[in-house]
Amino acid sequence: MAIDTKKFGGIFTALLTPFDSNNKINAKELEKLVKFNLDMGVKGFYVCGSTGEAFLLSTDERKYVMEIVKDCAPEATLIAHIGSVNEADATELGKHAKRLSYDLVSSVAPYYYNFSFNEIKNYYYRLADASELQMLVYHIPAFSGVKMGIKEMSEFLSDDRFAGIKYTSNDFFTMEQCKTAFPDKIIYNGYDEMCLAGLSMGADGAIGSTYNFMADKFVKIYNLMQNGEIEAAKAIQKEANKLITVLIKNGVMQSEKEVLNQLGFDFGICRKPFGELTEEQKDMIKKEIIPYTSKIN
Ligand code: MN9
């Protein structure tokens, strides 16, 4: 069955998780961010992914975040990242996603223990079965340490339980091979600084962290690419990449929260072991990022 691009095509924000001064999830600020992003034109959200500090949250906190987002964006397309090396937790999160009527579940490959591909495959199959939602494989070899080529990807993409891949790698050849072999599966580009490259090689959309505060730029890129206007799209990607360079220099997630704070949100800081930004770093964000972002209405 062909992809429902109306539902799954486009830009998805990998939501950041706000913490209050007691290190608790700040529901009010999360709701505000979801609305800000909907106003910028995103199709939906990737909930509790790497950007949402999934691995620094308890299972109950992850469930709570899923609930908040569903409550304030019932019409958006929602993807719940349920991945955990603790499979019982991942299973529980998958069932919760189903209860809340999420559209897809997604998981990073089980990490740390150097699991064999067979073990990884069975983890994904069990999670997809248990959640009763289609699974989006989260491919992020730089973080998970798990490398997969077209052969391994095919084990998922040829199976009805799998919707596609969130593809966070700069190996666009493998991405294109997956899309060509399985045109009816969804591929999301994962590195925002290469969004245009991913879309030009066949990605159906993009999921990313920098969209939290500049989804509007990427919605434009997506729309321009839909109309074949690659030169105009390139100009916006270049603009965005100037800002992403600053984020990478200072720590991506810590900086993204600081950007939101300077825009008038109260997102707090990332959980430890993440460190805090220095005053100089905050100043760099103020000068080199804030003037080029959209303001909250
Ligand atoms: O998957 C994000 N990846 C990580 C998406 O956070 C590891 C990206 O949105 C990056 O944060 C972004 C900056 O490198 O492209």
Residues whose N, C-alpha, C, O or C-beta is under 5 A from the ligand:
A	BS01	MN9	S50 T51 T168 G190 Y191 D192 E193 I207 G208 S209 T210 V252
